[in-house]
Amino acid sequence: MYDVVIVGAGPVGLFLACELGLAGCSVLVREKEPEPDSRWQAQPFEKRGLFGFSTGAFYRRGLLDALRETSADVAGHGAPAVAAADGTSRPLAVGHFAGVMLDPAKVDLAALPYRLPSPAPDTLMIRLPAVESLLAERAIKLGVEIRRGAPVDAVVQHDEHVVVSAGADAVEARWVVGCDGGRSAVRRLAGFEFTGTEPEFTGYTMVATLADPEKLRPGINATPTGMYLRMGADGTLGMMDFDGGAFDRSRQPTLDHLQTVLRRVSGTDVTLTDVRRVSTFTDRAKQTTTYREGRILLAGDAAHIHSPLGGQGLNTGIGDAVNLGWKLAAIVQGHAPDGLLDTYDEERRPVGAQVLDWSRAQVAVMRPNRGTWAARGVVRDLLGTRDGTTYVFEKMSGLSMRYDLGGAHPLVGRNAPDFLLEDGASLGELMRGGLGVVLDFTAERRLAGPASAWRDRVRYAAGTPVDGLGLEAVLIRPDGTVAWAEVDDAAGAGFEEAASRWFGRPTA
Ligand SMILES: Cc1cc2nc3c(=O)[nH]c(=O)nc-3n(C[C@H](O)[C@H](O)[C@H](O)COP(=O)(O)OP(=O)(O)OC[C@H]3O[C@@H](n4cnc5c(N)ncnc54)[C@H](O)[C@@H]3O)c2cc1C
């Protein structure tokens, strides 16, 4: 019997597999596609934008250089930087809200509290198939078994284990995690409730040739009848047709259909002569009402779907995997404190709900009608300001994300800044092994004794910080979340309470 079976070798399933493998769990990943890149032949358009929360997750596991290398050829990856309002530099493109591009120079991250310089960039364009290969390779090195051409079409839960199968091919696991994407079979088979809002538009992305390209403006264009995008020199076109999501995604759109839609949304008589690749999506926004049913959990698109506007899905899914991995591992290893696994749903479902609303808010200022056009003008004006741009960037990048963990210090519940010690050790490097970390900045090393009682789960590091943000000590969970922070009098009691809450009983 496996400790954990993960269904789906997409980025979320593979990231989770690495986390569990790092913790020494026995893990099987079942993927329905026979070859690592077979789904990419059916799914063109492989570029994705990662924000600092996700690049930070790769950094904390020592994967940042490899992540950059896998996607070094992606356009925009090494784009020239511009000086930003806070004196640092940013890549040329940092994203958009409802098609209104953000001006990177107006992003003022210095206005945000508790930030420290980090090697993990705030934005990074990646090629998803390359990142999947990177994660699969690491998972295998960590002892994870990846079985391809192995779909799951039945999931049966028992008191102490779960059986997943396809026909006679059945495996048992103590825990099952459905990371099988937006049309998740695990979600359906295990009876998760999936609720939300129905789509308003069908989106199309295609690589096409136009007989008269001069009829379409470059960039993102909102029109009275929809929206179209003309990007780069490679003939990539995007369009959004407010048809109520009516286009049947099981059909391949014909050239005639695409031309009719393009003419409608652009308000021109432009002619498409050739379409080489096309994919469709909608803004259907749904989430499961729980992320856990007994021994079955969901993560990534299996738990939440929404439009790709603003590039949130992968980032949210990686956040799920990072949050779940160490908790599930602690359960498997038998040292998890009571209720630890419940905090996965408590922490991640509100984040997913916010992401769905972020996507809905964008659709609300994209509808082709007069009232929306007026509201869109207001949004454009707000995004012309430094505060407006910073607000949107902060929201979309997850920089302001904070779990409600209680705790007196405002840093508790946030993604930890990359504390650097004067001896050169950084928090990111200290976290590579997947344990929690306690940083003791006191001259007397006051936490050395108390921390030793959790040494198998929490790594102790003492030193003088280059910038300690006024703190004496910080406890960081394996997912990079600050669990406890002390400004003065960093005695053992506060630490011990926080360590017991997240890491279980101390070793005798
Ligand atoms: C055009 C577009 C652009 C996007 N841009 C961004 C972006 O810039 N930033 C961002 O954060 N997000 C973006 N996203 C969203 C992002 O791609 C997804 O959120 C992310 O890929 C979800 O990862 P996942 O692992 O949860 O699911 P998936 O990537 O869908 O992987 C699921 C895996 O499960 C397998 N599977 C499915 N069913 C079964 C079964 N029954 N048995 C076994 N295996 C199964 C599938 O074959 C697949 O390998 C974009 C999406 C689109 C469509």
PDBQT file of the ligand as one rigid body, heavy atoms in Angstrom, charges set to zero:
ROOT
HETATM    1  C1  LIG A 601      -4.392  29.646 -22.052  1.00  0.00    +0.000 C 
HETATM    2  C2  LIG A 601      -4.047  29.476 -20.590  1.00  0.00    +0.000 A 
HETATM    3  C3  LIG A 601      -3.115  30.316 -20.000  1.00  0.00    +0.000 A 
HETATM    4  C4  LIG A 601      -2.824  30.201 -18.649  1.00  0.00    +0.000 A 
HETATM    5  N1  LIG A 601      -1.908  31.039 -18.101  1.00  0.00    +0.000 NA
HETATM    6  C5  LIG A 601      -1.601  30.929 -16.794  1.00  0.00    +0.000 A 
HETATM    7  C6  LIG A 601      -0.605  31.765 -16.206  1.00  0.00    +0.000 A 
HETATM    8  O1  LIG A 601       0.015  32.597 -16.870  1.00  0.00    +0.000 OA
HETATM    9  N2  LIG A 601      -0.357  31.619 -14.872  1.00  0.00    +0.000 N 
HETATM   10  C7  LIG A 601      -1.028  30.710 -14.112  1.00  0.00    +0.000 A 
HETATM   11  O2  LIG A 601      -0.782  30.646 -12.899  1.00  0.00    +0.000 OA
HETATM   12  N3  LIG A 601      -1.940  29.880 -14.652  1.00  0.00    +0.000 NA
HETATM   13  C8  LIG A 601      -2.242  29.961 -15.966  1.00  0.00    +0.000 A 
HETATM   14  N4  LIG A 601      -3.140  29.108 -16.527  1.00  0.00    +0.000 N 
HETATM   15  C9  LIG A 601      -3.754  28.050 -15.682  1.00  0.00    +0.000 C 
HETATM   16  C10 LIG A 601      -2.807  26.860 -15.470  1.00  0.00    +0.000 C 
HETATM   17  O3  LIG A 601      -2.330  26.347 -16.687  1.00  0.00    +0.000 OA
HETATM   18  C11 LIG A 601      -3.541  25.758 -14.710  1.00  0.00    +0.000 C 
HETATM   19  O4  LIG A 601      -4.152  26.311 -13.573  1.00  0.00    +0.000 OA
HETATM   20  C12 LIG A 601      -2.564  24.642 -14.279  1.00  0.00    +0.000 C 
HETATM   21  O5  LIG A 601      -2.013  24.000 -15.408  1.00  0.00    +0.000 OA
HETATM   22  C13 LIG A 601      -3.296  23.625 -13.416  1.00  0.00    +0.000 C 
HETATM   23  O6  LIG A 601      -2.421  22.586 -13.064  1.00  0.00    +0.000 OA
HETATM   24  P1  LIG A 601      -2.977  21.214 -12.504  1.00  0.00    +0.000 P 
HETATM   25  O7  LIG A 601      -1.783  20.355 -12.289  1.00  0.00    +0.000 OA
HETATM   26  O8  LIG A 601      -3.922  21.478 -11.393  1.00  0.00    +0.000 OA
HETATM   27  O9  LIG A 601      -3.888  20.618 -13.662  1.00  0.00    +0.000 OA
HETATM   28  P2  LIG A 601      -3.486  20.194 -15.142  1.00  0.00    +0.000 P 
HETATM   29  O10 LIG A 601      -2.366  21.022 -15.646  1.00  0.00    +0.000 OA
HETATM   30  O11 LIG A 601      -4.756  20.190 -15.914  1.00  0.00    +0.000 OA
HETATM   31  O12 LIG A 601      -2.958  18.698 -15.002  1.00  0.00    +0.000 OA
HETATM   32  C14 LIG A 601      -3.851  17.651 -14.687  1.00  0.00    +0.000 C 
HETATM   33  C15 LIG A 601      -3.212  16.325 -15.082  1.00  0.00    +0.000 C 
HETATM   34  O13 LIG A 601      -4.094  15.267 -14.690  1.00  0.00    +0.000 OA
HETATM   35  C16 LIG A 601      -4.192  14.319 -15.752  1.00  0.00    +0.000 C 
HETATM   36  N5  LIG A 601      -5.475  13.625 -15.617  1.00  0.00    +0.000 N 
HETATM   37  C17 LIG A 601      -6.716  14.128 -15.861  1.00  0.00    +0.000 A 
HETATM   38  N6  LIG A 601      -7.654  13.205 -15.603  1.00  0.00    +0.000 NA
HETATM   39  C18 LIG A 601      -7.011  12.081 -15.184  1.00  0.00    +0.000 A 
HETATM   40  C19 LIG A 601      -7.456  10.793 -14.762  1.00  0.00    +0.000 A 
HETATM   41  N7  LIG A 601      -8.746  10.462 -14.716  1.00  0.00    +0.000 N 
HETATM   42  N8  LIG A 601      -6.523   9.886 -14.398  1.00  0.00    +0.000 NA
HETATM   43  C20 LIG A 601      -5.198  10.210 -14.407  1.00  0.00    +0.000 A 
HETATM   44  N9  LIG A 601      -4.736  11.416 -14.819  1.00  0.00    +0.000 NA
HETATM   45  C21 LIG A 601      -5.621  12.357 -15.184  1.00  0.00    +0.000 A 
HETATM   46  C22 LIG A 601      -4.065  15.171 -16.999  1.00  0.00    +0.000 C 
HETATM   47  O14 LIG A 601      -3.684  14.413 -18.123  1.00  0.00    +0.000 OA
HETATM   48  C23 LIG A 601      -3.007  16.176 -16.580  1.00  0.00    +0.000 C 
HETATM   49  O15 LIG A 601      -1.709  15.714 -16.830  1.00  0.00    +0.000 OA
HETATM   50  C24 LIG A 601      -3.468  29.206 -17.873  1.00  0.00    +0.000 A 
HETATM   51  C25 LIG A 601      -4.382  28.341 -18.467  1.00  0.00    +0.000 A 
HETATM   52  C26 LIG A 601      -4.673  28.478 -19.807  1.00  0.00    +0.000 A 
HETATM   53  C27 LIG A 601      -5.685  27.555 -20.416  1.00  0.00    +0.000 C 
ENDROOT
TORSDOF 0
